[in-house]
Amino acid sequence: MSAAAIIGASGYAGQETLDRVLAHPSLELAALGSDSLAGEPAGALDPRLNGHLPPFVSNEEALASGADVFFMCLPNERAAALEPPGGAVVVDLSGAHRLRDPQLYPVWYGFEHPHAAGLDEWSYGLPEVFPAEGALIANPGCYATAALLALAPLADALDPASVAIDGKSGVSGAGRELKPASHAGFVLENVSPYRVGTHQHAPEIAQALGFPVCFAPHLLPVRRGLIVTCYANAAADGLRERLEDAYAGSAVVRVLPDGVAPELARVQHTDAAEVALFEDRATGRAIVVCALDNLGKGAAGQAVQNANLALGLEETAGLRLTGVLV
């Protein structure tokens, strides 16, 4: 068994990661870190957590637990400031280590990176198309995960200048901390674009694809789930074959049959993703759609998947890969 510690376990990503660690056949929980809940029993987070779990400790104490793998579930700037524990696998679910160029952090994240010289030690880990190398892993953002699953296998077969991405996410994508835009009175019966042209996942997508993209995210009146619709002009034939070849061996990403569209209901509460390709009859443009759970494949599920690979475990151990449509 490998020992796992969760840093920032009280947020949405931390809770989802904890849930997968508890169901994992080869991971044992060593420490629950939370500065707000330090000293409290695990049941303070959720009364369904039994008394066999360790109590919450401060994030600093959890970092010193000597675990084999650390899941960092902190806000971006706080995660950037931490020194990763040596000799362990560290999966950072924040955006603090996703961008290679430190000059991009003030522009897109609003802070100077405190460990800019160490960014090249981190590997971007999207297992299906960009497997991580090494023990320090930057877990991709939720929108970036969906966009890259849709576009990365096709990148050299598209006209870069034509690529536009429309993204829509459930409210849990904004995190657990209360914000005016996450109030029920704002979210319910509403669909709202936000950070149009300025979302921090845009440079992450561009870094991976090798060219900039036009990206507009929207907030959906649902708790969880994310869908991106990507538009582009094809510069080569065989787009479907490229997608099918890319994910032929994947237990996580499903390329749907011709004419079948991805749906949030099928991926919510799972760590799977659905991808589908269409051609616009009027313009001939390619339309690639990807749906996933923003807290699953878009966060905690992918973090556990990355940890499994880094630890030499079965890639899908602890993941939720089936769901029931209700």
C-alpha positions in Angstrom: 0.0 0.0 0.0 1.1 3.6 -0.7 0.4 6.3 1.8 -1.5 9.3 0.5 -1.9 12.8 2.0 -4.5 15.4 0.9 -3.5 19.0 1.3 -6.6 21.3 1.3 -9.0 18.4 1.9 -12.1 20.5 2.8 -12.7 22.0 -0.7 -14.6 20.4 -3.5 -11.5 19.0 -5.2 -10.1 17.8 -1.9 -13.3 16.0 -0.9 -13.6 14.3 -4.3 -9.9 13.2 -4.1 -10.6 11.9 -0.6 -13.5 9.9 -1.8 -11.4 8.2 -4.5 -8.5 7.5 -2.1 -10.9 5.8 0.3 -12.1 3.6 -2.5 -8.6 2.9 -3.9 -7.3 -0.7 -3.5 -3.6 0.4 -3.2 -3.7 3.8 -1.4 -4.0 4.3 2.3 -4.9 7.7 3.8 -2.0 9.0 5.9 -3.0 12.6 6.5 -6.0 15.0 6.0 -4.7 18.6 5.7 -7.0 21.6 6.2 -6.1 24.8 8.0 -9.7 25.6 8.7 -10.5 22.1 10.1 -7.2 21.3 11.9 -7.8 19.4 15.1 -11.3 18.3 14.1 -12.4 14.7 13.4 -12.9 13.6 9.8 -16.6 13.7 10.4 -16.5 17.5 10.7 -16.3 17.5 6.9 -19.0 14.9 6.4 -20.8 12.9 9.1 -20.6 9.8 6.8 -16.8 9.6 7.3 -16.2 7.0 10.0 -14.0 7.2 13.0 -11.2 5.1 11.5 -9.9 8.1 9.5 -7.2 10.3 10.9 -8.3 13.7 12.2 -7.6 16.8 10.3 -4.2 18.5 10.8 -2.8 21.7 9.4 -1.7 21.6 5.8 1.9 22.1 7.0 1.7 19.1 9.2 0.1 17.0 6.4 3.0 18.0 4.2 5.4 16.6 6.8 3.6 13.3 7.0 6.0 11.3 4.9 3.4 10.1 2.5 4.2 8.5 -0.8 1.9 10.7 -2.7 0.5 14.2 -2.0 -2.6 15.6 -3.6 -2.4 19.4 -3.5 -6.0 20.8 -3.5 -5.2 24.5 -2.7 -6.0 27.8 -4.3 -3.5 28.7 -7.0 -1.4 31.3 -5.2 -1.1 29.2 -2.0 -0.1 26.1 -4.0 2.5 28.1 -5.9 4.1 29.2 -2.6 4.6 25.7 -1.2 7.8 23.6 -1.4 6.9 20.1 -2.6 8.0 17.3 -0.3 11.1 15.6 -1.5 11.1 11.9 -2.5 7.3 11.7 -3.1 4.8 11.9 -5.9 3.1 15.3 -5.8 0.0 16.0 -7.9 -1.1 19.7 -7.9 -4.7 20.1 -8.7 -4.4 23.9 -8.8 -3.1 26.0 -11.7 0.1 26.9 -9.9 2.4 24.7 -12.0 0.6 24.3 -15.4 2.2 27.1 -17.3 5.9 26.7 -18.2 6.5 30.5 -18.7 6.5 32.3 -15.4 5.8 35.6 -17.1 2.3 34.3 -17.8 1.3 34.0 -14.2 0.8 37.8 -13.5 -1.2 38.1 -16.6 -3.5 35.1 -16.3 -3.4 34.3 -12.6 -2.8 37.7 -11.0 0.4 36.9 -9.1 4.2 36.6 -9.6 5.2 33.0 -9.3 7.3 32.7 -6.1 9.2 29.6 -7.4 9.5 30.5 -11.1 12.9 28.8 -11.5 11.4 25.5 -10.4 8.5 25.4 -12.9 10.5 23.3 -15.3 10.6 20.5 -12.7 6.8 20.0 -13.0 5.3 17.9 -15.8 1.9 18.5 -17.2 -0.2 15.4 -16.9 -3.1 14.6 -19.2 -2.5 10.9 -19.4 -4.2 10.1 -22.7 -2.3 12.6 -24.8 0.4 14.2 -22.6 1.5 11.6 -20.0 3.4 13.1 -17.1 7.1 12.4 -16.6 8.6 12.5 -13.1 7.2 12.9 -9.6 6.0 16.5 -9.8 2.7 16.6 -11.8 0.6 19.6 -12.7 -3.0 18.3 -13.0 -4.7 20.0 -16.0 -7.6 22.4 -15.6 -11.2 21.1 -16.2 -11.8 23.2 -19.3 -8.3 22.5 -20.6 -8.8 18.7 -20.1 -12.0 18.7 -22.1 -10.7 21.0 -24.9 -7.4 19.0 -25.2 -9.2 15.7 -25.3 -11.2 17.1 -28.1 -8.5 18.8 -30.0 -5.0 17.5 -29.2 -5.2 14.4 -31.5 -6.3 16.7 -34.3 -4.0 19.7 -33.7 -1.9 19.2 -36.8 -4.9 18.6 -39.0 -6.7 21.9 -38.2 -6.3 25.5 -39.3 -5.1 27.1 -36.0 -6.6 30.5 -36.8 -10.0 28.9 -37.0 -10.2 27.2 -33.6 -12.8 28.5 -31.2 -14.0 26.8 -28.0 -17.3 27.3 -26.3 -17.2 25.9 -22.7 -20.0 25.4 -20.2 -19.5 24.2 -16.6 -21.5 23.5 -13.5 -21.2 25.9 -10.5 -18.9 23.6 -8.6 -16.2 24.5 -11.1 -15.9 27.9 -9.3 -14.8 26.1 -6.0 -16.5 25.9 -2.6 -15.7 29.4 -1.5 -18.8 31.6 -1.8 -18.8 34.2 -4.6 -21.5 36.5 -5.9 -21.7 34.6 -9.1 -22.3 31.3 -7.2 -25.3 32.4 -5.3 -28.5 30.4 -6.2 -30.2 33.7 -7.1 -27.7 34.3 -9.8 -27.1 30.7 -11.0 -30.6 29.3 -11.1 -32.7 29.9 -14.3 -29.6 31.5 -15.9 -26.7 30.8 -18.2 -23.9 33.4 -17.9 -20.6 33.8 -19.8 -17.7 34.8 -17.6 -14.0 35.7 -18.1 -14.7 35.9 -21.8 -11.3 36.0 -23.6 -9.4 36.2 -20.2 -9.9 32.7 -18.7 -6.7 31.2 -17.2 -7.2 27.9 -19.0 -6.7 29.6 -22.4 -2.9 29.8 -22.2 -2.8 26.3 -20.8 -4.7 25.0 -23.9 -2.5 27.1 -26.2 0.7 25.8 -24.6 -0.4 22.2 -25.2 -1.7 22.7 -28.7 1.1 24.9 -29.9 -1.2 27.8 -31.0 -3.6 30.3 -29.3 -7.3 29.6 -29.2 -10.4 31.7 -28.8 -12.2 30.5 -25.6 -15.4 31.6 -24.0 -16.6 29.8 -20.8 -20.2 29.9 -19.4 -21.7 29.0 -16.1 -24.5 26.4 -16.1 -27.3 26.1 -13.5 -26.2 22.6 -12.5 -24.0 21.4 -9.7 -21.4 19.5 -11.7 -20.4 18.5 -15.3 -18.7 20.3 -18.1 -19.0 20.4 -21.9 -16.9 22.0 -24.5 -17.9 22.5 -28.2 -14.9 23.2 -30.4 -15.1 24.7 -33.9 -12.4 24.5 -36.5 -11.6 24.3 -40.2 -10.0 21.0 -41.1 -6.7 21.2 -42.9 -6.5 17.4 -43.5 -8.8 14.4 -43.8 -9.3 11.6 -41.4 -10.3 13.5 -38.3 -12.5 10.6 -36.9 -9.7 8.1 -37.5 -7.3 10.3 -35.6 -9.6 10.5 -32.6 -10.4 6.8 -32.6 -6.8 5.9 -32.9 -5.8 8.2 -30.0 -8.3 6.7 -27.6 -8.5 3.1 -28.8 -6.8 1.8 -25.8 -8.3 4.1 -23.2 -10.7 3.0 -20.5 -11.4 6.6 -19.6 -12.2 8.4 -22.9 -14.9 7.2 -25.2 -15.2 8.3 -28.8 -18.9 8.1 -29.5 -20.4 6.6 -32.7 -21.2 8.9 -35.6 -24.2 11.0 -34.9 -24.2 10.4 -31.1 -23.7 13.5 -28.9 -22.0 13.7 -25.5 -24.2 14.4 -22.6 -23.5 15.7 -19.1 -25.9 13.2 -17.5 -23.7 10.3 -18.6 -20.5 11.6 -17.2 -21.6 13.3 -14.0 -20.2 11.7 -10.9 -17.7 9.7 -13.1 -14.1 10.0 -14.1 -14.9 9.2 -17.8 -15.1 11.6 -20.8 -17.1 11.4 -24.0 -15.8 12.8 -27.3 -17.8 13.2 -30.5 -17.0 14.6 -34.0 -19.5 16.3 -36.3 -19.3 18.2 -39.6 -21.3 21.3 -40.1 -23.4 20.8 -43.2 -23.5 24.5 -44.2 -19.9 25.4 -43.8 -18.0 22.1 -43.7 -16.4 23.1 -40.4 -15.4 20.4 -37.9 -17.2 20.4 -34.6 -15.7 18.4 -31.7 -17.6 18.0 -28.5 -16.3 16.7 -25.2 -18.2 16.2 -22.0 -16.8 15.2 -18.6 -17.4 15.8 -14.9 -15.4 18.9 -13.8 -14.7 17.4 -10.4 -14.0 13.9 -11.9 -11.9 13.7 -15.0 -11.6 17.5 -14.7 -10.0 17.4 -11.3 -9.8 14.5 -8.7 -10.3 11.6 -11.0 -7.5 12.8 -13.3 -5.3 13.5 -10.2 -5.7 9.9 -9.0 -5.1 8.6 -12.6 -1.9 10.6 -12.7 -0.8 9.3 -9.3 -1.5 5.7 -10.3 0.8 6.1 -13.3 3.5 7.8 -11.3 3.4 5.1 -8.6 3.3 2.2 -11.1 -0.2 1.2 -10.2 -3.1 0.2 -12.4 -4.1 3.3 -14.2 -7.8 3.2 -13.5 -7.5 2.0 -9.8 -9.9 4.0 -7.6 -11.6 5.7 -10.5 -15.3 5.8 -11.2 -15.8 4.8 -14.8 -19.4 3.9 -15.0 -22.5 5.9 -14.2 -26.3 5.4 -14.2 -28.5 7.8 -16.1 -31.2 9.0 -13.8 
